[in-house]
Amino acid sequence: MVVVVVVVVRERDNEEELAWQPLLLHLLSGDLRERGYFSLSIDCPYLFFYLFDLPRVTEVCFKQEKMKKQGSKQPVRLYVRGIVLGYKRSKVNQYPSCSLIQLEGVHERKDTQFYLGKRVAYVCKAKTEKKGSKFRVIWGRIRRPHGNGGIVRAKFRKNLPPSAIAGRVRVFLYPSNI
């Protein structure tokens, strides 16, 4: 199957319209031309004609995609990091059922609105193995803001232990309300 691709560029300065150019330049490189992956190319300043042998071109592009994916990419993090500051407290009393959490990148009260109702996980490691893992998770939810500095209050199913203070929590981006 042979496919003719015609691309018309109106403004040469527009970066968005030239986003396809690296792929076409790669396809027009001498290496692919020698292998016979396309048979004709006419290059004008504002008008491009390309005659491709489509199965071969897609095969080459697919092989290159596989090679790119094998590179070392860090996995996508689907949560926001937070630090347990302590418990909600007054001058004398403290309330361990309500934990204060500072979220990474949140510094104002208005920014906390997005995180209200989101699930929070405190992950800790234990000595004994249960259900095939030494890791334990205490789940909770963000309830409301605390002050004007971007700190939030969270309630966990079981109260966080005192050893969790200054520890890391993960604030997951669900349930979503957008």
C-alpha positions as CSV (number, residue, x, y, z in Angstrom):
1,M,0.0,0.0,0.0
2,V,1.4,3.4,-1.0
3,V,0.1,6.6,0.7
4,V,0.6,10.2,-0.4
5,V,0.9,12.7,2.5
6,V,0.5,16.4,1.7
7,V,1.3,18.9,4.4
8,V,0.7,22.6,3.9
9,V,2.3,25.1,6.4
10,R,0.7,28.5,6.5
11,E,3.1,30.3,8.9
12,R,6.6,29.0,9.2
13,D,7.2,30.7,12.6
14,N,4.4,28.9,14.4
15,E,6.0,26.2,16.6
16,E,2.7,24.3,17.1
17,E,2.2,23.8,13.4
18,L,5.8,22.5,13.0
19,A,5.4,19.8,15.7
20,W,5.3,17.1,13.0
21,Q,8.6,18.2,11.4
22,P,11.0,16.0,13.5
23,L,9.2,12.8,12.4
24,L,9.2,13.8,8.8
25,L,12.8,14.8,8.9
26,H,13.7,11.5,10.4
27,L,11.7,9.7,7.7
28,L,13.5,11.7,5.0
29,S,16.9,10.9,6.4
30,G,19.3,9.2,4.0
31,D,19.4,5.9,5.9
32,L,15.7,5.3,5.3
33,R,15.9,6.5,1.7
34,E,18.6,4.0,1.0
35,R,16.5,1.2,2.4
36,G,13.5,2.1,0.2
37,Y,11.1,3.1,2.9
38,F,9.7,5.8,0.7
39,S,10.0,6.4,-3.0
40,L,9.5,10.2,-3.6
41,S,9.8,13.4,-1.7
42,I,9.4,16.9,-3.1
43,D,10.3,19.7,-0.7
44,C,9.1,23.2,-1.2
45,P,9.2,26.1,1.3
46,Y,5.5,26.0,2.1
47,L,4.3,22.7,0.6
48,F,5.5,19.2,1.2
49,F,4.6,16.1,-0.8
50,Y,5.6,12.7,0.5
51,L,5.0,9.3,-1.0
52,F,5.4,6.6,1.6
53,D,5.3,2.8,1.6
54,L,3.0,2.8,4.7
55,P,3.6,-0.7,6.2
56,R,7.4,-0.3,6.1
57,V,7.3,3.2,7.6
58,T,4.9,2.1,10.5
59,E,7.1,-0.9,11.1
60,V,10.2,1.4,11.5
61,C,8.4,3.8,13.7
62,F,7.0,1.0,15.9
63,K,10.6,-0.4,16.3
64,Q,11.9,3.0,17.3
65,E,9.0,3.4,19.9
66,K,10.0,0.1,21.5
67,M,13.6,1.2,21.7
68,K,12.6,4.5,23.4
69,K,10.4,2.7,25.9
70,Q,13.3,0.5,27.1
71,G,15.2,3.6,28.4
72,S,15.2,4.3,32.1
73,K,12.2,6.3,33.0
74,Q,11.1,6.9,36.5
75,P,7.6,5.6,37.3
76,V,4.8,8.2,37.6
77,R,4.0,9.2,41.2
78,L,0.2,9.3,41.7
79,Y,0.2,10.9,45.1
80,V,1.4,14.1,46.8
81,R,3.9,13.8,49.6
82,G,3.1,15.2,53.0
83,I,4.6,15.4,56.5
84,V,2.9,14.7,59.8
85,L,3.4,17.7,62.0
86,G,1.7,16.3,65.0
87,Y,-1.8,16.3,66.5
88,K,-4.3,19.0,66.7
89,R,-3.8,20.6,70.2
90,S,-4.5,23.5,72.5
91,K,-2.1,24.8,75.1
92,V,-2.6,21.8,77.5
93,N,-4.6,19.2,75.6
94,Q,-3.8,17.4,72.4
95,Y,-6.3,15.5,70.3
96,P,-4.7,12.4,68.7
97,S,-7.7,11.6,66.6
98,C,-6.9,14.6,64.4
99,S,-3.5,14.8,62.7
100,L,-1.9,17.9,61.2
101,I,-0.3,17.4,57.8
102,Q,1.8,19.7,55.7
103,L,1.4,19.0,52.0
104,E,4.2,19.4,49.5
105,G,3.8,22.5,47.4
106,V,0.7,23.8,49.4
107,H,1.4,27.1,51.2
108,E,-2.0,28.9,51.4
109,R,-5.4,28.1,52.7
110,K,-7.1,28.5,49.3
111,D,-4.8,25.8,47.8
112,T,-6.0,23.2,50.4
113,Q,-9.5,23.2,48.9
114,F,-8.5,20.7,46.2
115,Y,-7.3,18.2,48.7
116,L,-10.3,18.1,51.0
117,G,-11.8,14.6,51.1
118,K,-8.7,13.0,49.5
119,R,-7.4,9.8,50.9
120,V,-4.2,9.7,53.0
121,A,-1.9,6.7,53.6
122,Y,0.7,6.4,56.3
123,V,3.0,3.5,55.4
124,C,5.2,2.0,58.0
125,K,7.4,-1.1,58.2
126,A,6.9,-3.7,60.9
127,K,9.2,-6.6,62.1
128,T,6.7,-9.4,61.6
129,E,5.3,-10.4,58.2
130,K,1.5,-10.4,57.7
131,K,-0.3,-11.3,54.5
132,G,3.1,-11.7,52.7
133,S,4.4,-8.2,53.5
134,K,6.1,-6.3,56.3
135,F,4.5,-3.0,55.4
136,R,1.4,-1.7,57.1
137,V,-0.8,1.1,56.0
138,I,-3.1,3.3,58.1
139,W,-5.7,5.0,55.9
140,G,-7.4,8.3,56.5
141,R,-9.0,11.3,54.9
142,I,-8.3,15.0,54.8
143,R,-11.1,16.8,56.7
144,R,-10.4,20.5,56.6
145,P,-7.8,23.2,56.5
146,H,-5.9,24.2,59.6
147,G,-4.9,27.9,59.7
148,N,-3.8,29.9,56.7
149,G,-0.5,28.3,55.9
150,G,-1.6,25.3,53.8
151,I,-1.7,22.8,56.7
152,V,-4.6,20.4,56.7
153,R,-6.3,18.2,59.3
154,A,-6.7,14.5,58.7
155,K,-8.6,11.8,60.5
156,F,-7.2,8.2,60.2
157,R,-9.1,5.0,60.9
158,K,-6.7,4.3,63.7
159,N,-5.0,7.2,65.4
160,L,-1.5,7.7,64.1
161,P,1.2,6.5,66.6
162,P,3.5,9.2,68.1
163,S,6.4,7.7,66.0
164,A,4.6,8.9,62.9
165,I,5.2,12.6,63.8
166,A,7.7,14.0,61.3
167,G,7.0,11.0,59.1
168,R,5.9,10.9,55.5
169,V,2.3,10.3,54.3
170,R,0.9,9.9,50.8
171,V,-2.0,12.0,49.8
172,F,-3.7,10.2,46.8
173,L,-5.5,12.2,44.2
174,Y,-8.9,10.4,44.6
175,P,-11.8,10.7,45.1
176,S,-11.7,13.4,42.4
177,N,-14.3,16.2,42.5
178,I,-13.4,17.7,39.1
